[in-house]
C-alpha cells in the first residue's frame, strides 16, 4: 500500500470538513458538468461521495484510491453509480471508454500528474471532455502564500505551488473553456477536449 493511500485512509474522517470549504466551487463545477449532453462519465478520486447528488445527467463510474474513503462513498451512492478501488494513474478501463473524465481537486494531489493525464487521455473517447476543478497558483498575493505553504504541503500529499502549464501531458488536449472562480481567482474550472 502506497504512502498516499495510507494518508487518505487516515484522512477520511476529516474529509467532511474539507467538503464544507470546497462546496461553493463544486456547485459551480457540477453546474457545468450537468449542462453537457448525456454520456458515460468517469470521476477519478470520488473521496467520500458526498457530492454524488449533484450529478443529474450522466452514467457515472467513480474510482477512489483509499478503501476508507470508498466505503463512505458507497454509503453516499444511490446504487446507480459504479464504484471501484483504483489508482487514477493506473486505470483498468479500455481505451476510448468514456465521454467525460472528471478530476475534482485531484490533479494537485496526484503523485504523478503526467501519468494521470496520460491515463485520462487513453480512456476518453475522441472528442471526449476532461473536466478539471482545482486550485492553481494565481498571479496575485496568493502566490506568496502558496510558496510559503509549499515547504510543508508534501506532508498532505498536495502541491500548493501548482501551475497547469508545467504538466506537459496537458498538451494532448485542447482547452475549450476556462472559468476563474471568485474570490481571489485561486480556483479554476478547466474544460479540455481530446482531439
N, CA, C and O atoms as a DFTB+ gen file, in Angstrom:
780 C
 N C O
     1  1       0.855      -1.191       0.000
     2  2       0.000       0.000       0.000
     3  2       0.890       1.241       0.000
     4  3       1.831       1.326       0.789
     5  1       0.603       2.200      -0.876
     6  2       1.443       3.383      -1.013
     7  2       1.246       4.338       0.169
     8  3       0.260       4.255       0.901
     9  1       2.213       5.243       0.331
    10  2       2.112       6.261       1.380
    11  2       0.899       7.151       1.141
    12  3       0.237       7.582       2.085
    13  1       0.612       7.423      -0.144
    14  2      -0.548       8.255      -0.474
    15  2      -1.849       7.578      -0.042
    16  3      -2.724       8.218       0.541
    17  1      -1.970       6.293      -0.328
    18  2      -3.168       5.549       0.067
    19  2      -3.321       5.535       1.579
    20  3      -4.416       5.748       2.098
    21  1      -2.216       5.281       2.294
    22  2      -2.252       5.287       3.758
    23  2      -2.705       6.634       4.293
    24  3      -3.502       6.703       5.229
    25  1      -2.190       7.717       3.690
    26  2      -2.564       9.053       4.145
    27  2      -4.065       9.263       3.998
    28  3      -4.717       9.720       4.936
    29  1      -4.626       8.932       2.826
    30  2      -6.052       9.186       2.604
    31  2      -6.946       8.243       3.400
    32  3      -8.073       8.607       3.735
    33  1      -6.470       7.045       3.707
    34  2      -7.224       6.180       4.620
    35  2      -7.324       6.827       6.001
    36  3      -8.383       6.792       6.629
    37  1      -6.225       7.418       6.474
    38  2      -6.225       8.089       7.780
    39  2      -6.991       9.419       7.746
    40  3      -7.598       9.817       8.741
    41  1      -6.957      10.097       6.599
    42  2      -7.537      11.423       6.445
    43  2      -9.057      11.386       6.265
    44  3      -9.713      12.420       6.395
    45  1      -9.623      10.223       5.970
    46  2     -11.029      10.126       5.555
    47  2     -11.994      10.727       6.579
    48  3     -13.022      11.285       6.195
    49  1     -11.682      10.625       7.875
    50  2     -12.624      11.134       8.889
    51  2     -12.676      12.669       8.895
    52  3     -13.647      13.251       9.378
    53  1     -11.630      13.329       8.359
    54  2     -11.618      14.792       8.303
    55  2     -12.233      15.351       7.015
    56  3     -12.447      16.557       6.895
    57  1     -12.509      14.474       6.068
    58  2     -12.948      14.923       4.744
    59  2     -14.226      15.760       4.773
    60  3     -14.338      16.692       3.976
    61  1     -15.198      15.480       5.651
    62  2     -16.394      16.339       5.693
    63  2     -16.074      17.810       5.942
    64  3     -16.776      18.682       5.431
    65  1     -15.027      18.104       6.718
    66  2     -14.633      19.497       6.943
    67  2     -14.095      20.127       5.664
    68  3     -14.379      21.288       5.371
    69  1     -13.314      19.354       4.902
    70  2     -12.797      19.831       3.617
    71  2     -13.957      20.077       2.659
    72  3     -13.956      21.053       1.908
    73  1     -14.941      19.190       2.691
    74  2     -16.135      19.320       1.833
    75  2     -16.835      20.661       2.021
    76  3     -17.271      21.281       1.052
    77  1     -16.941      21.103       3.268
    78  2     -17.622      22.380       3.551
    79  2     -16.887      23.517       2.853
    80  3     -17.513      24.402       2.269
    81  1     -15.563      23.492       2.914
    82  2     -14.754      24.532       2.298
    83  2     -14.863      24.506       0.767
    84  3     -14.879      25.559       0.130
    85  1     -14.937      23.317       0.184
    86  2     -14.912      23.178      -1.276
    87  2     -16.293      23.236      -1.927
    88  3     -16.394      23.292      -3.153
    89  1     -17.345      23.223      -1.131
    90  2     -18.701      23.128      -1.681
    91  2     -19.059      24.225      -2.690
    92  3     -19.657      23.904      -3.717
    93  1     -18.727      25.504      -2.455
    94  2     -19.100      26.529      -3.442
    95  2     -18.472      26.294      -4.819
    96  3     -19.129      26.475      -5.844
    97  1     -17.189      25.886      -4.837
    98  2     -16.547      25.610      -6.122
    99  2     -17.168      24.392      -6.801
   100  3     -17.378      24.379      -8.014
   101  1     -17.456      23.376      -5.999
   102  2     -18.021      22.151      -6.572
   103  2     -19.408      22.399      -7.157
   104  3     -19.761      21.804      -8.175
   105  1     -20.190      23.258      -6.536
   106  2     -21.532      23.541      -7.061
   107  2     -21.438      24.130      -8.466
   108  3     -22.164      23.710      -9.367
   109  1     -20.554      25.092      -8.650
   110  2     -20.359      25.689      -9.974
   111  2     -19.833      24.664     -10.969
   112  3     -20.241      24.640     -12.130
   113  1     -18.927      23.824     -10.503
   114  2     -18.343      22.781     -11.353
   115  2     -19.424      21.819     -11.858
   116  3     -19.473      21.488     -13.042
   117  1     -20.280      21.382     -10.946
   118  2     -21.317      20.429     -11.347
   119  2     -22.398      21.088     -12.203
   120  3     -23.043      20.413     -13.006
   121  1     -22.601      22.374     -12.043
   122  2     -23.495      23.086     -12.964
   123  2     -22.967      22.975     -14.397
   124  3     -23.738      22.768     -15.334
   125  1     -21.651      23.114     -14.557
   126  2     -21.036      22.975     -15.885
   127  2     -21.164      21.539     -16.411
   128  3     -21.486      21.322     -17.579
   129  1     -20.910      20.582     -15.549
   130  2     -20.990      19.174     -15.952
   131  2     -22.408      18.808     -16.381
   132  3     -22.595      18.098     -17.369
   133  1     -23.400      19.287     -15.643
   134  2     -24.785      18.924     -15.925
   135  2     -25.338      19.580     -17.185
   136  3     -26.391      19.179     -17.681
   137  1     -24.642      20.578     -17.703
   138  2     -25.061      21.189     -18.967
   139  2     -24.622      20.368     -20.180
   140  3     -25.099      20.594     -21.292
   141  1     -23.719      19.421     -19.964
   142  2     -23.200      18.616     -21.074
   143  2     -24.183      17.509     -21.442
   144  3     -24.909      17.017     -20.578
   145  1     -24.216      17.112     -22.717
   146  2     -25.126      16.028     -23.134
   147  2     -24.847      14.734     -22.368
   148  3     -23.726      14.494     -21.918
   149  1     -25.867      13.919     -22.230
   150  2     -25.753      12.639     -21.527
   151  2     -24.581      11.831     -22.082
   152  3     -24.360      11.789     -23.292
   153  1     -23.835      11.194     -21.183
   154  2     -22.742      10.336     -21.620
   155  2     -22.182       9.531     -20.470
   156  3     -22.597       9.678     -19.321
   157  1     -21.219       8.666     -20.808
   158  2     -20.509       7.866     -19.810
   159  2     -19.423       8.732     -19.178
   160  3     -18.551       9.254     -19.872
   161  1     -19.484       8.878     -17.861
   162  2     -18.583       9.777     -17.148
   163  2     -17.776       8.994     -16.127
   164  3     -18.325       8.198     -15.365
   165  1     -16.474       9.225     -16.117
   166  2     -15.582       8.648     -15.110
   167  2     -15.113       9.760     -14.199
   168  3     -14.540      10.745     -14.663
   169  1     -15.351       9.613     -12.899
   170  2     -14.772      10.543     -11.926
   171  2     -13.626       9.849     -11.217
   172  3     -13.796       8.783     -10.624
   173  1     -12.459      10.465     -11.284
   174  2     -11.264       9.929     -10.635
   175  2     -11.094      10.627      -9.288
   176  3     -10.967      11.850      -9.225
   177  1     -11.094       9.843      -8.217
   178  2     -10.938      10.397      -6.867
   179  2     -12.245      10.923      -6.314
   180  3     -12.391      12.128      -6.110
   181  1     -13.200      10.035      -6.067
   182  2     -14.539      10.466      -5.631
   183  2     -14.573      10.882      -4.162
   184  3     -15.574      11.430      -3.699
   185  1     -13.484      10.626      -3.419
   186  2     -13.494      10.976      -1.993
   187  2     -14.598      10.232      -1.271
   188  3     -14.762       9.026      -1.456
   189  1     -15.360      10.945      -0.444
   190  2     -16.424      10.290       0.328
   191  2     -17.764      10.252      -0.409
   192  3     -18.754       9.754       0.126
   193  1     -17.793      10.780      -1.636
   194  2     -19.014      10.698      -2.446
   195  2     -20.134      11.614      -2.014
   196  3     -21.262      11.457      -2.479
   197  1     -19.863      12.563      -1.144
   198  2     -20.936      13.442      -0.656
   199  2     -21.535      14.301      -1.775
   200  3     -22.652      14.800      -1.644
   201  1     -20.804      14.469      -2.859
   202  2     -21.264      15.286      -3.981
   203  2     -22.097      14.504      -4.994
   204  3     -22.590      15.097      -5.954
   205  1     -22.270      13.213      -4.818
   206  2     -22.989      12.399      -5.803
   207  2     -24.368      12.962      -6.168
   208  3     -24.755      12.882      -7.334
   209  1     -25.123      13.526      -5.221
   210  2     -26.439      14.075      -5.598
   211  2     -26.369      15.230      -6.600
   212  3     -27.374      15.562      -7.229
   213  1     -25.191      15.847      -6.756
   214  2     -25.065      16.944      -7.726
   215  2     -25.161      16.453      -9.168
   216  3     -25.543      17.213     -10.058
   217  1     -24.819      15.198      -9.399
   218  2     -24.893      14.658     -10.763
   219  2     -26.348      14.526     -11.186
   220  3     -27.170      14.003     -10.434
   221  1     -26.669      14.997     -12.385
   222  2     -28.054      14.965     -12.874
   223  2     -28.228      14.206     -14.186
   224  3     -29.281      13.609     -14.411
   225  1     -27.206      14.215     -15.066
   226  2     -27.460      13.806     -16.458
   227  2     -26.691      12.596     -16.956
   228  3     -26.956      12.140     -18.068
   229  1     -25.768      12.060     -16.205
   230  2     -24.816      11.134     -16.802
   231  2     -24.821       9.752     -16.146
   232  3     -25.326       9.565     -15.040
   233  1     -24.243       8.801     -16.866
   234  2     -23.991       7.465     -16.324
   235  2     -22.615       7.523     -15.659
   236  3     -21.605       7.729     -16.332
   237  1     -22.578       7.341     -14.333
   238  2     -21.374       7.633     -13.550
   239  2     -20.630       6.367     -13.144
   240  3     -21.215       5.412     -12.633
   241  1     -19.314       6.391     -13.390
   242  2     -18.377       5.425     -12.823
   243  2     -17.401       6.237     -11.986
   244  3     -16.884       7.255     -12.445
   245  1     -17.146       5.792     -10.764
   246  2     -16.229       6.512      -9.891
   247  2     -15.147       5.601      -9.361
   248  3     -15.382       4.422      -9.097
   249  1     -13.957       6.159      -9.206
   250  2     -12.868       5.397      -8.586
   251  2     -12.278       6.202      -7.439
   252  3     -12.356       7.430      -7.407
   253  1     -11.689       5.478      -6.503
   254  2     -11.054       6.096      -5.332
   255  2      -9.910       5.195      -4.898
   256  3     -10.062       3.975      -4.847
   257  1      -8.768       5.790      -4.584
   258  2      -7.583       5.017      -4.196
   259  2      -7.684       4.504      -2.759
   260  3      -7.110       3.466      -2.428
   261  1      -8.409       5.227      -1.910
   262  2      -8.492       4.899      -0.486
   263  2      -9.700       4.002      -0.194
   264  3     -10.833       4.350      -0.529
   265  1      -9.453       2.861       0.424
   266  2     -10.545       1.948       0.782
   267  2     -11.487       2.593       1.797
   268  3     -12.702       2.409       1.719
   269  1     -10.930       3.352       2.754
   270  2     -11.774       4.016       3.758
   271  2     -12.715       5.020       3.116
   272  3     -13.908       5.048       3.415
   273  1     -12.165       5.849       2.225
   274  2     -12.995       6.828       1.518
   275  2     -14.055       6.116       0.673
   276  3     -15.217       6.521       0.650
   277  1     -13.644       5.065      -0.013
   278  2     -14.552       4.341      -0.900
   279  2     -15.720       3.739      -0.125
   280  3     -16.852       3.744      -0.608
   281  1     -15.457       3.224       1.061
   282  2     -16.539       2.667       1.886
   283  2     -17.584       3.715       2.228
   284  3     -18.782       3.432       2.220
   285  1     -17.128       4.934       2.531
   286  2     -18.070       6.022       2.813
   287  2     -18.806       6.415       1.533
   288  3     -20.012       6.660       1.556
   289  1     -18.080       6.474       0.421
   290  2     -18.695       6.833      -0.867
   291  2     -19.805       5.852      -1.244
   292  3     -20.834       6.253      -1.788
   293  1     -19.597       4.580      -0.957
   294  2     -20.625       3.577      -1.272
   295  2     -21.905       3.844      -0.479
   296  3     -23.008       3.605      -0.971
   297  1     -21.753       4.337       0.740
   298  2     -22.931       4.674       1.549
   299  2     -23.650       5.895       0.991
   300  3     -24.865       6.022       1.141
   301  1     -22.901       6.801       0.345
   302  2     -23.486       8.015      -0.230
   303  2     -23.987       7.811      -1.661
   304  3     -24.570       8.718      -2.253
   305  1     -23.759       6.627      -2.207
   306  2     -24.167       6.346      -3.585
   307  2     -25.626       5.896      -3.624
   308  3     -26.117       5.247      -2.700
   309  1     -26.297       6.251      -4.701
   310  2     -27.688       5.828      -4.885
   311  2     -27.761       4.379      -5.349
   312  3     -28.842       3.793      -5.395
   313  1     -26.631       3.810      -5.685
   314  2     -26.632       2.451      -6.232
   315  2     -26.520       2.441      -7.741
   316  3     -26.194       1.413      -8.335
   317  1     -26.789       3.578      -8.369
   318  2     -26.667       3.669      -9.824
   319  2     -25.248       4.046     -10.244
   320  3     -24.910       3.989     -11.426
   321  1     -24.429       4.427      -9.282
   322  2     -23.045       4.796      -9.567
   323  2     -22.165       3.579      -9.347
   324  3     -22.191       2.971      -8.276
   325  1     -21.377       3.219     -10.369
   326  2     -20.446       2.097     -10.244
   327  2     -19.170       2.610      -9.601
   328  3     -18.576       3.579     -10.073
   329  1     -18.746       1.957      -8.515
   330  2     -17.579       2.408      -7.760
   331  2     -16.522       1.307      -7.678
   332  3     -16.832       0.135      -7.465
   333  1     -15.263       1.718      -7.855
   334  2     -14.145       0.777      -7.827
   335  2     -12.986       1.380      -7.047
   336  3     -12.762       2.590      -7.091
   337  1     -12.246       0.529      -6.331
   338  2     -10.993       0.984      -5.747
   339  2      -9.928       0.872      -6.827
   340  3      -9.645      -0.214      -7.333
   341  1      -9.337       2.027      -7.174
   342  2      -8.403       2.054      -8.289
   343  2      -7.585       3.340      -8.209
   344  3      -8.048       4.360      -7.698
   345  1      -6.381       3.270      -8.716
   346  2      -5.498       4.427      -8.804
   347  2      -5.682       5.077     -10.177
   348  3      -5.604       4.395     -11.199
   349  1      -5.925       6.378     -10.207
   350  2      -6.112       7.089     -11.472
   351  2      -4.894       7.068     -12.365
   352  3      -4.997       7.326     -13.564
   353  1      -3.736       6.762     -11.794
   354  2      -2.510       6.684     -12.582
   355  2      -2.321       5.299     -13.193
   356  3      -1.375       5.067     -13.945
   357  1      -3.235       4.378     -12.862
   358  2      -3.182       3.013     -13.414
   359  2      -4.609       2.537     -13.680
   360  3      -5.083       1.590     -13.053
   361  1      -5.283       3.197     -14.607
   362  2      -6.679       2.864     -14.880
   363  2      -6.797       1.488     -15.520
   364  3      -5.958       1.082     -16.324
   365  1      -7.853       0.786     -15.148
   366  2      -8.074      -0.573     -15.643
   367  2      -9.249      -0.624     -16.617
   368  3      -9.889      -1.666     -16.759
   369  1      -9.537       0.484     -17.284
   370  2     -10.621       0.558     -18.254
   371  2     -10.037       0.518     -19.667
   372  3      -8.881       0.881     -19.886
   373  1     -10.853       0.074     -20.615
   374  2     -10.417       0.013     -22.009
   375  2     -10.242       1.415     -22.578
   376  3     -10.844       2.372     -22.092
   377  1      -9.420       1.526     -23.603
   378  2      -9.254       2.809     -24.292
   379  2     -10.595       3.257     -24.869
   380  3     -11.437       2.436     -25.234
   381  1     -10.773       4.581     -24.944
   382  2     -11.969       5.178     -25.555
   383  2     -13.270       4.706     -24.896
   384  3     -14.255       4.436     -25.585
   385  1     -13.272       4.609     -23.571
   386  2     -14.442       4.097     -22.841
   387  2     -15.419       5.181     -22.403
   388  3     -16.605       4.904     -22.228
   389  1     -14.941       6.414     -22.222
   390  2     -15.760       7.436     -21.564
   391  2     -15.893       8.699     -22.409
   392  3     -14.986       9.088     -23.145
   393  1     -17.064       9.320     -22.271
   394  2     -17.307      10.611     -22.919
   395  2     -16.704      11.754     -22.104
   396  3     -16.309      12.783     -22.651
   397  1     -16.641      11.553     -20.783
   398  2     -16.153      12.598     -19.879
   399  2     -15.277      11.971     -18.797
   400  3     -15.548      10.869     -18.319
   401  1     -14.224      12.692     -18.421
   402  2     -13.430      12.334     -17.241
   403  2     -13.382      13.567     -16.346
   404  3     -13.081      14.669     -16.806
   405  1     -13.680      13.370     -15.062
   406  2     -13.760      14.460     -14.089
   407  2     -12.643      14.312     -13.057
   408  3     -12.457      13.248     -12.465
   409  1     -11.902      15.411     -12.856
   410  2     -10.877      15.495     -11.822
   411  2     -11.219      16.686     -10.929
   412  3     -10.934      17.831     -11.280
   413  1     -11.819      16.421      -9.798
   414  2     -12.211      17.475      -8.867
   415  2     -11.252      17.492      -7.683
   416  3     -11.316      16.627      -6.809
   417  1     -10.368      18.476      -7.661
   418  2      -9.354      18.608      -6.605
   419  2      -8.505      17.342      -6.496
   420  3      -8.240      16.849      -5.400
   421  1      -8.084      16.827      -7.651
   422  2      -7.314      15.586      -7.696
   423  2      -5.923      15.797      -8.288
   424  3      -4.950      15.216      -7.807
   425  1      -5.823      16.619      -9.321
   426  2      -4.563      16.668     -10.071
   427  2      -3.390      17.177      -9.227
   428  3      -2.251      16.760      -9.438
   429  1      -3.657      18.065      -8.285
   430  2      -2.578      18.600      -7.449
   431  2      -2.197      17.670      -6.311
   432  3      -1.219      17.931      -5.610
   433  1      -2.946      16.590      -6.107
   434  2      -2.585      15.613      -5.075
   435  2      -2.075      14.311      -5.694
   436  3      -1.678      13.394      -4.975
   437  1      -2.085      14.229      -7.029
   438  2      -1.586      13.025      -7.698
   439  2      -0.078      12.928      -7.527
   440  3       0.631      13.930      -7.618
   441  1       0.411      11.712      -7.276
   442  2       1.861      11.510      -7.186
   443  2       2.526      11.828      -8.523
   444  3       3.593      12.439      -8.574
   445  1       1.868      11.397      -9.611
   446  2       2.413      11.587     -10.956
   447  2       1.340      12.196     -11.869
   448  3       0.684      11.470     -12.616
   449  1       1.159      13.516     -11.816
   450  2       0.105      14.133     -12.626
   451  2       0.263      13.903     -14.124
   452  3      -0.730      13.841     -14.850
   453  1       1.507      13.775     -14.593
   454  2       1.728      13.483     -16.025
   455  2       1.082      12.145     -16.393
   456  3       0.381      12.026     -17.399
   457  1       1.337      11.153     -15.556
   458  2       0.794       9.810     -15.801
   459  2      -0.730       9.825     -15.684
   460  3      -1.420       9.169     -16.463
   461  1      -1.246      10.564     -14.723
   462  2      -2.694      10.685     -14.554
   463  2      -3.345      11.221     -15.825
   464  3      -4.345      10.673     -16.288
   465  1      -2.785      12.289     -16.391
   466  2      -3.365      12.871     -17.601
   467  2      -3.224      11.950     -18.805
   468  3      -4.102      11.924     -19.667
   469  1      -2.133      11.196     -18.875
   470  2      -1.979      10.211     -19.955
   471  2      -3.078       9.145     -19.865
   472  3      -3.629       8.721     -20.881
   473  1      -3.387       8.723     -18.639
   474  2      -4.445       7.734     -18.437
   475  2      -5.813       8.318     -18.803
   476  3      -6.641       7.633     -19.404
   477  1      -6.046       9.570     -18.446
   478  2      -7.303      10.237     -18.812
   479  2      -7.456      10.272     -20.325
   480  3      -8.529       9.987     -20.858
   481  1      -6.384      10.622     -21.004
   482  2      -6.403      10.696     -22.467
   483  2      -6.730       9.330     -23.068
   484  3      -7.496       9.235     -24.027
   485  1      -6.157       8.293     -22.508
   486  2      -6.360       6.934     -23.029
   487  2      -7.824       6.492     -22.927
   488  3      -8.363       5.926     -23.878
   489  1      -8.466       6.742     -21.791
   490  2      -9.830       6.215     -21.607
   491  2     -10.908       7.117     -22.205
   492  3     -12.058       6.700     -22.348
   493  1     -10.539       8.362     -22.559
   494  2     -11.519       9.252     -23.185
   495  2     -11.733       8.883     -24.642
   496  3     -10.792       8.518     -25.347
   497  1     -12.988       8.981     -25.090
   498  2     -13.303       8.809     -26.497
   499  2     -12.807      10.032     -27.272
   500  3     -12.636      11.097     -26.678
   501  1     -12.573       9.909     -28.568
   502  2     -12.274      11.096     -29.366
   503  2     -13.388      12.132     -29.209
   504  3     -14.568      11.783     -29.224
   505  1     -13.021      13.387     -29.060
   506  2     -13.936      14.496     -28.785
   507  2     -14.501      14.454     -27.362
   508  3     -15.367      15.256     -27.014
   509  1     -14.016      13.525     -26.547
   510  2     -14.435      13.480     -25.151
   511  2     -13.847      14.656     -24.382
   512  3     -12.906      15.306     -24.837
   513  1     -14.419      14.920     -23.206
   514  2     -14.023      16.097     -22.445
   515  2     -13.394      15.714     -21.106
   516  3     -13.877      14.831     -20.397
   517  1     -12.311      16.403     -20.789
   518  2     -11.647      16.311     -19.496
   519  2     -12.026      17.563     -18.719
   520  3     -11.750      18.681     -19.154
   521  1     -12.661      17.369     -17.559
   522  2     -13.141      18.496     -16.737
   523  2     -12.360      18.535     -15.431
   524  3     -12.356      17.573     -14.663
   525  1     -11.706      19.652     -15.196
   526  2     -10.824      19.784     -14.039
   527  2     -11.277      20.955     -13.171
   528  3     -11.485      22.067     -13.657
   529  1     -11.424      20.680     -11.876
   530  2     -11.585      21.733     -10.870
   531  2     -10.402      21.609      -9.929
   532  3     -10.159      20.542      -9.365
   533  1      -9.664      22.703      -9.758
   534  2      -8.501      22.639      -8.880
   535  2      -8.055      24.042      -8.506
   536  3      -8.471      25.031      -9.109
   537  1      -7.185      24.104      -7.482
   538  2      -6.508      25.376      -7.218
   539  2      -5.342      25.477      -8.193
   540  3      -4.714      24.475      -8.535
   541  1      -5.065      26.689      -8.630
   542  2      -3.906      26.984      -9.460
   543  2      -3.282      28.257      -8.906
   544  3      -3.989      29.224      -8.624
   545  1      -1.982      28.262      -8.752
   546  2      -1.319      29.422      -8.161
   547  2      -1.573      30.648      -9.030
   548  3      -1.143      30.683     -10.183
   549  1      -2.265      31.654      -8.495
   550  2      -2.594      32.835      -9.293
   551  2      -1.462      33.861      -9.283
   552  3      -0.533      33.779      -8.480
   553  1      -1.565      34.819     -10.187
   554  2      -0.563      35.882     -10.252
   555  2      -1.015      37.070      -9.396
   556  3      -1.109      38.202      -9.871
   557  1      -1.288      36.781      -8.133
   558  2      -1.629      37.844      -7.178
   559  2      -0.948      37.503      -5.848
   560  3      -0.068      36.643      -5.808
   561  1      -1.341      38.157      -4.785
   562  2      -0.667      37.953      -3.486
   563  2      -0.703      36.506      -3.005
   564  3       0.126      36.112      -2.186
   565  1      -1.648      35.710      -3.499
   566  2      -1.739      34.313      -3.052
   567  2      -0.544      33.472      -3.495
   568  3      -0.254      32.437      -2.896
   569  1       0.147      33.915      -4.542
   570  2       1.314      33.139      -4.989
   571  2       2.380      33.086      -3.880
   572  3       3.116      32.105      -3.773
   573  1       2.457      34.144      -3.058
   574  2       3.431      34.146      -1.961
   575  2       3.016      33.174      -0.856
   576  3       3.860      32.518      -0.244
   577  1       1.725      33.091      -0.611
   578  2       1.220      32.122       0.366
   579  2       1.459      30.691      -0.122
   580  3       1.854      29.821       0.654
   581  1       1.215      30.454      -1.424
   582  2       1.482      29.128      -1.991
   583  2       2.951      28.740      -1.836
   584  3       3.269      27.600      -1.499
   585  1       3.835      29.695      -2.084
   586  2       5.271      29.410      -1.945
   587  2       5.624      29.069      -0.502
   588  3       6.430      28.175      -0.245
   589  1       5.024      29.776       0.419
   590  2       5.281      29.538       1.841
   591  2       4.762      28.159       2.266
   592  3       5.469      27.398       2.927
   593  1       3.533      27.852       1.881
   594  2       2.895      26.588       2.272
   595  2       3.543      25.398       1.568
   596  3       3.486      24.274       2.068
   597  1       4.158      25.640       0.408
   598  2       4.723      24.553      -0.384
   599  2       5.797      23.773       0.370
   600  3       6.032      22.601       0.075
   601  1       6.454      24.415       1.346
   602  2       7.506      23.735       2.107
   603  2       6.960      22.561       2.922
   604  3       7.663      21.574       3.142
   605  1       5.704      22.670       3.370
   606  2       5.139      21.594       4.192
   607  2       3.980      20.866       3.517
   608  3       3.428      19.925       4.086
   609  1       3.605      21.291       2.311
   610  2       2.426      20.698       1.673
   611  2       2.617      19.227       1.318
   612  3       1.643      18.487       1.182
   613  1       3.877      18.800       1.167
   614  2       4.147      17.393       0.876
   615  2       3.643      16.463       1.960
   616  3       3.308      15.311       1.684
   617  1       3.585      16.951       3.200
   618  2       3.049      16.134       4.298
   619  2       1.606      15.735       4.024
   620  3       1.146      14.687       4.477
   621  1       0.887      16.588       3.272
   622  2      -0.525      16.347       2.982
   623  2      -0.740      15.822       1.560
   624  3      -1.853      15.833       1.035
   625  1       0.374      15.357       0.947
   626  2       0.315      14.846      -0.430
   627  2      -0.365      15.849      -1.355
   628  3      -1.241      15.493      -2.143
   629  1       0.053      17.106      -1.246
   630  2      -0.548      18.205      -2.001
   631  2       0.561      19.081      -2.563
   632  3       1.575      19.320      -1.908
   633  1       0.353      19.552      -3.782
   634  2       1.255      20.542      -4.354
   635  2       0.559      21.895      -4.238
   636  3      -0.350      22.189      -5.014
   637  1       0.974      22.720      -3.280
   638  2       0.307      24.017      -3.117
   639  2       0.733      24.983      -4.221
   640  3      -0.083      25.763      -4.710
   641  1       1.995      24.936      -4.612
   642  2       2.503      25.754      -5.711
   643  2       2.249      24.961      -6.987
   644  3       2.970      24.009      -7.286
   645  1       1.218      25.357      -7.743
   646  2       0.742      24.476      -8.808
   647  2       0.371      25.280     -10.054
   648  3      -0.461      26.186     -10.009
   649  1       1.010      24.921     -11.158
   650  2       0.760      25.564     -12.451
   651  2       0.433      24.485     -13.485
   652  3       1.231      23.574     -13.705
   653  1      -0.724      24.584     -14.114
   654  2      -1.143      23.571     -15.082
   655  2      -0.181      23.502     -16.266
   656  3       0.076      22.423     -16.800
   657  1       0.352      24.663     -16.675
   658  2       1.218      24.686     -17.855
   659  2       2.539      23.954     -17.638
   660  3       3.269      23.711     -18.598
   661  1       2.862      23.595     -16.383
   662  2       4.074      22.835     -16.102
   663  2       3.884      21.337     -16.352
   664  3       4.853      20.578     -16.335
   665  1       2.641      20.911     -16.582
   666  2       2.360      19.493     -16.822
   667  2       2.283      19.279     -18.337
   668  3       1.304      19.665     -18.976
   669  1       3.302      18.676     -18.892
   670  2       3.429      18.564     -20.354
   671  2       2.292      17.766     -20.983
   672  3       1.879      18.061     -22.104
   673  1       1.787      16.770     -20.282
   674  2       0.759      15.888     -20.854
   675  2      -0.533      16.623     -21.183
   676  3      -1.345      16.116     -21.956
   677  1      -0.740      17.806     -20.614
   678  2      -1.972      18.544     -20.907
   679  2      -1.993      19.009     -22.366
   680  3      -3.052      19.339     -22.899
   681  1      -0.829      19.036     -23.006
   682  2      -0.760      19.477     -24.407
   683  2      -1.471      18.512     -25.354
   684  3      -1.726      18.856     -26.508
   685  1      -1.790      17.312     -24.881
   686  2      -2.551      16.359     -25.707
   687  2      -4.007      16.784     -25.876
   688  3      -4.716      16.279     -26.746
   689  1      -4.441      17.721     -25.030
   690  2      -5.829      18.171     -25.025
   691  2      -5.916      19.600     -25.549
   692  3      -4.933      20.341     -25.553
   693  1      -7.103      19.963     -25.985
   694  2      -7.362      21.335     -26.431
   695  2      -8.239      22.020     -25.385
   696  3      -9.313      21.520     -25.049
   697  1      -7.780      23.171     -24.867
   698  2      -8.560      23.911     -23.882
   699  2      -9.779      24.524     -24.560
   700  3      -9.660      25.292     -25.515
   701  1     -10.952      24.169     -24.046
   702  2     -12.212      24.642     -24.615
   703  2     -12.811      25.782     -23.793
   704  3     -13.412      26.705     -24.343
   705  1     -12.641      25.707     -22.466
   706  2     -13.268      26.706     -21.599
   707  2     -12.484      26.811     -20.297
   708  3     -12.027      25.809     -19.746
   709  1     -12.336      28.046     -19.814
   710  2     -11.674      28.293     -18.536
   711  2     -12.542      29.248     -17.728
   712  3     -12.910      30.322     -18.205
   713  1     -12.867      28.849     -16.502
   714  2     -13.690      29.672     -15.618
   715  2     -12.885      29.929     -14.350
   716  3     -12.548      28.996     -13.621
   717  1     -12.580      31.191     -14.092
   718  2     -11.864      31.574     -12.879
   719  2     -12.888      31.890     -11.802
   720  3     -13.787      32.705     -12.007
   721  1     -12.747      31.242     -10.656
   722  2     -13.738      31.369      -9.591
   723  2     -13.314      32.410      -8.562
   724  3     -12.139      32.514      -8.213
   725  1     -14.261      33.155      -8.098
   726  2     -14.047      34.167      -7.075
   727  2     -14.252      33.538      -5.704
   728  3     -14.967      32.539      -5.620
   729  1     -13.677      34.052      -4.632
   730  2     -12.802      35.210      -4.619
   731  2     -11.349      34.827      -4.891
   732  3     -10.994      33.651      -4.800
   733  1     -10.540      35.764      -5.210
   734  2      -9.081      35.679      -5.290
   735  2      -8.547      34.909      -6.499
   736  3      -7.332      34.785      -6.653
   737  1      -9.437      34.383      -7.369
   738  2      -9.001      33.681      -8.582
   739  2      -8.108      32.479      -8.268
   740  3      -7.228      32.138      -9.059
   741  1      -8.327      31.843      -7.133
   742  2      -7.462      30.735      -6.711
   743  2      -7.900      29.402      -7.321
   744  3      -7.072      28.537      -7.607
   745  1      -9.197      29.253      -7.512
   746  2      -9.721      28.026      -8.099
   747  2     -10.183      28.291      -9.526
   748  3     -10.694      29.364      -9.850
   749  1      -9.985      27.272     -10.375
   750  2     -10.426      27.382     -11.762
   751  2     -11.113      26.083     -12.185
   752  3     -10.811      24.996     -11.694
   753  1     -12.044      26.250     -13.114
   754  2     -12.623      25.125     -13.832
   755  2     -12.021      25.161     -15.223
   756  3     -12.093      26.177     -15.913
   757  1     -11.432      24.059     -15.630
   758  2     -10.851      23.939     -16.965
   759  2     -11.545      22.797     -17.694
   760  3     -11.658      21.690     -17.167
   761  1     -12.007      23.074     -18.908
   762  2     -12.653      22.048     -19.715
   763  2     -11.833      21.863     -20.991
   764  3     -11.686      22.785     -21.794
   765  1     -11.305      20.656     -21.154
   766  2     -10.478      20.308     -22.304
   767  2     -11.204      19.286     -23.178
   768  3     -12.067      18.548     -22.703
   769  1     -10.844      19.254     -24.450
   770  2     -11.359      18.249     -25.381
   771  2     -10.207      17.397     -25.881
   772  3      -9.111      17.901     -26.124
   773  1     -10.459      16.100     -26.033
   774  2      -9.482      15.209     -26.641
   775  2      -9.675      15.268     -28.163
   776  3     -10.714      14.840     -28.664
   777  1      -8.697      15.787     -28.896
   778  2      -8.872      15.910     -30.363
   779  2      -9.049      14.552     -31.032
   780  3      -9.205      14.480     -32.251
